[in-house]
Amino acid sequence: MDPSGQETGKVTGTQDKDYNLIWFVEQCLSNVLRLENYIADAERAGDGELAGFFRRAQAESRKGAEQGKELLSKRLLK
């Protein structure tokens, strides 16, 4: 899709920058949940190195979600 033709809040009432922040938080949280399955798969396979890798990635996704929620809450209070 051509970025210049994308919806900019006139139809939805939500500006792109706000929508993008909401989308980012949702994707981070979704990733945290998905990685839980990947961790379990790695543990079942006895691959502690891979499970640790996924745990670190999960922690970063969780951190991104928390930071995004903080920023979103500040912006919603304005």
DAQUIMO-V483442 format. One line per field, one symbol per residue. phi: phi as a letter, one per 20 degrees, with the letter a starting at -180 (. if undefined). burial: + if it has 24 or more other C-alpha atoms within 12 Angstrom, else -. A space follows every 10 residues. Layout:
BEGIN
phi: ???
burial: ???
END
This chain:
BEGIN
phi: .fgfdffdof eencfgffgf fffgffffff fgfffgffff ffffemdfff ffgfffffff fffffffffg ffffffef
burial: ---------- ---------- ++-++--++- ++--++-++- ---------- ---++-++-- ++-++--++- -+------
END
